[in-house]
């Protein structure tokens, strides 16, 4: 039996330990804001926070998630829009929007580590997250806007 | 014929509106074809080219607009209702957009070809304008004043002389009792009075997307549903010989396996066939699949090897083909000499790789099917399921959640048919989830193409003759295996429509057999045609020793309307009339000048490995010129610091969405130019996921794309696709300027730039 906390709620799971956290969140808890894109940590659509750090939930097994605190996109705006979400809206980042949960989770994690990220920091932090619609320029602008607001 | 009927009692917006609401239907089909009690979807044949939209105003003032086109990121789900809100003079914050189900009464819902705004701008204006006039009339009657003295402010009818005002909600019930005004009675706003059109509006789904609440096809859920992952035949048309039925059952959560028959050719939108593993969750289904041990009869396409096929295409391209356009006499002109240039270009198969792989949930009960599909083509979903399950099309209800990208792949509803077939067999709702590997292996691929180009340059460096030949398996093979020759719809895309001012021109084509499923991908044949024609134009400029921009303007020639039907009688012009949408070289010239001017062309000082390239292209009736700036370092690594793209798309309804589309097109173009390549060995596609089929990441994409929208009063044209075609040739022309290396074959990863 795996114990973990998801968006502040204590959960237990008695399924297969090699099940990726992604499918536990989506299929079992119904938290569909976290997306499936590749299953191999190549695209970042499934990004969630584990103990405050961005991880790829598609390769994070339930065994490795045991005992940790998981936060998904659904919880980010639980107490009002996060500055990163506000910046995303202000810059009108999304096109199809499918990858944006993962982009936002990754950007929040980046900004937690680098208060004022440089272009290189943003490249390094965000290049694991693919956007097939090609919103990278606006993602960069939104991250800078969010960093500016925080300062 | 265009008429609007008051359908308040027809209940089409069931559930969306309270009683007494004003509901308008705008149609472009004759009244007789539209019986009030006809079941949904019964008149596809008559209505398919004739759009219809629906608008409802509730008594609380809420305006409901049905979005009948699929939303995959182009923002048409917002922009079309915005047009309606404009002419209704509605308060946008009180407009609720509702996604329509698939229904032939809406006309074509196949959201492709960049024509949502082009085709539905007028019907949306008329729907809004009609409702506004009815609300004004209802108010004028109530107040006993002449209708001409009444006007509107957002969501309110006003009689200025008396100071009387009434909200749209208050007037809705009275307005619903009035006859529908004739189109001739409608008065549309002058553009100077527009509040929304041309001003820019973010997606109505913006906040939901940013908070994870937006529901995509992947997010569809229903009670008692089970999940399916399908092992498809590795080679197109392959048949299942045997598999281990018990193996998957060892995986916890797996319920059963179900074999799906391989299609009978042509494959069309039919499922590929294979074995589905049904499980309690997606992971168990995927894991169970690994224990299937399938044995296949691969069939004739197992002989397909893309490297050998490439040589065959190139051989064919060196021989005369069938003329699709001819003017003057190229053979005679070549015989007269001049400086002869020849070049061959090649673009491989490409995959769509939208971030959300194909996914659909279907629930079959008592002969009726309800589907939630990530589809660009909900009526296609109805049709293929009806055919596969032997039920009437009207028994298939297709809901359309948001699409996590589409790019043309999701016009083909094979995966939705899989879900329906499985739901019927399993007796429960089934959600089919394709893995990324499934998506890339079993795409409807962008075709593979070889182009041969030849020009004779006269003493002034300008071509006296231009011959171009393209060879590729046609999209037609998806619908008829023998339809290997290109259709006019493919040849119009950057081949027969070349606007160059050259006395002797000939565009040829030869067909080729298809060994994978061929489909349309964002901008389709324009990709390879523009790559060849715009690269070769740049080769001519270099051979003539002239500046690329100056030469391109000279090639386009003086401002004129190209008399295209004279030399290419079959030219379809993307379904637009040549009167409304002529091939206008003044517009080509203007976008070239804007892109060059804004980019600082000719004014920047470049160091080693730096340079700029330009390309111009008209597609989907929109004119685009793109200037790409590159840096190539000593290791051959490429960086794209800046892109300037000038867009003349006629009237632009939503500049925010348009900028997004053209910024995105630069990234899409970067992906295909740098990395895009699908190959096959023994009929099996070699690529599987984003490691073997890379697409641009942030650090590989253009750093900055500046979109320059040309103000235009021309009718609206496409914006989703037209940014893609000029990008690759502009990039490769820039690489030539920076390094002296001419790239004639994509992707760039095949060429050493250092």
Interface residues (C-beta under 8 A of the other chain):
Chain A: X15 X16 X18 X19 X20 X23 X26 X27 X28 X30 X31 X32 X33 X34 X35 X36 X37 X38 X39 X40 X42 X43 X45 X72 X73 X74 X76 X77 X81 X85 X88 X89 X92 X93 X94 X95 X96 X97 X98 X99 X100 X101 X104 X119 X122 X123 X124 X126 X127 X128 X129 X130 X131 X132 X133 X134 X135 X136 X137 X138 X139 X140
Chain B: X71 X72 X73 X74 X75 X202 X203 X205 X206 X207 X209 X210 X211 X212 X213 X214 X215 X216 X218 X219 X221 X227 X251 X252 X253 X280 X281 X282 X283 X284 X286 X287 X353 X354 X355 X356 X357 X402 X403 X404 X405 X406 X407 X433 X435 X436 X656 X660 X661 X663 X664 X665 X666 X667 X668 X670 X671 X689 X690 X691 X695 X696 X697 X698 X699 X700 X701 X702 X703 X704 X705
